[in-house]
């Protein structure tokens, strides 16, 4: 049991039922922390949390609602999985400046300037706004605001930069269960680029080891950490592992990353391909290991794939695709084949013109 001044560490999670947060809540309880989870009171994710969790009902976007939920309580650590931009930061600094000894901000590995010129990525790799990806730009601005609050007001922040984190209920594919459904049916699946860029995947249970290990650490105040796995795969490998576990041959269609915003500009993932997923991402985790010597990711992606498919079989009511995503995936595949056919139709004429000139 982790204790602080003779009592268990008192930790407040803002959010707590999502892909990353649920595993962290479970592990914090397992370590003997007193864990409170503040959200709007409806857990629709299907991720069960331990009975020991204290539930606080409040809207994190409403200051009065948060204050009503927590009263005059203080905490050893507050972990915010829901903060998005610099406006959120200003509110959190005002709300928790005198209420916590450590404020943990969940940022994102997508804030690094693209393309990354030197790998592996360390915490000191340059960061920058990311125009194709508003989410990453907002997270970047939030970090800048937190750095100012720490520097000017002594706000006790620890910044965490996860990369692509998943759990059994949320497969790490652009399109989620809809992609897996297409693979299972033997249909073509679009893969950005040529499928060979390198990508780091982290199961939420492994991420939780690093995060929970930092809670209550005075040394972590003012510091920034990667918490990712060491499982690095190509995107072709990621899709193929699902296909093999399903007992089918994958039918992968390689589509330029820039193609997605043209064909499906409304799709969230289109900006991700251009601003993040289309670039290789390999992270150096030596810093988190110095601060949390026990951090040792255990799940290989091969094992995790089977767990995700077991979840799919056990939760057919939620682990399935949706019509909107299916339509986008089909649209991308159709547009790719149409573009190839158009080029094939005019290629002989183009070659002839080039020879004649």
SULTAPE-V431092 format. One record per pair of residues at least 24 apart in sequence whose ideal C-beta (glycine too) atoms are under 6 Angstrom apart, sorted by the first residue. I is the first residue (numbers start at 1). GAP is how many residues later the second one is. Records with the same first field share a line. If there is no record, write none. Layout:
I: GAP  GAP
//
This chain:
1: 31
2: 29  30
4: 72  212
8: 24  25  26
9: 24  67  207
10: 24  65  66
11: 24  66  204
12: 24  63  66
13: 24  66
14: 24  46  66  68
15: 66  67
17: 26  28  30
19: 148  151  185
20: 145  184
21: 60
22: 25
23: 181  182  185
24: 184  187
25: 24
27: 181  185
28: 184
31: 181
38: 31
46: 272
74: 25
75: 25
76: 25  140
77: 25  138
78: 25
79: 25
80: 25
81: 25
84: 54
85: 53  56  57
86: 55  56  59
89: 53  56  57
93: 56  62
97: 58
101: 55
102: 54
103: 53  54
104: 54
105: 41  52  54
106: 54
107: 32  36  52  54
108: 31
109: 52  54
110: 26  166
111: 25  28  29
114: 165
115: 164
119: 163
120: 162  163  164
121: 162
122: 162
123: 101  164
130: 145
132: 139  142  143
133: 138  142  143
150: 72
156: 65
158: 62  65
159: 65
160: 65  67
161: 65
162: 45  65
163: 37  65  118
164: 37
165: 37  39  42
167: 37
168: 139  140  143
169: 142
171: 137
172: 29
174: 95
175: 150  154
177: 142  143  144
178: 143  147  148
180: 62
181: 140
183: 59  60
184: 62
186: 62
188: 63  65  145
189: 63
190: 63  65  142  143
191: 44  48  61  63
192: 65  81  86
193: 64  85
194: 60
195: 40  41  59
196: 38
197: 83
198: 34  82  84
199: 82
200: 28  32  81  82  83
201: 30  100
202: 26  27
203: 96  101
206: 91  93
209: 86
210: 78  82  85
213: 79
225: 62  63
226: 57  59
227: 61
228: 55
229: 68
231: 70
232: 50
241: 64
242: 63
245: 60  61  64
253: 80  83
255: 81
263: 69  72
264: 64
267: 61
//
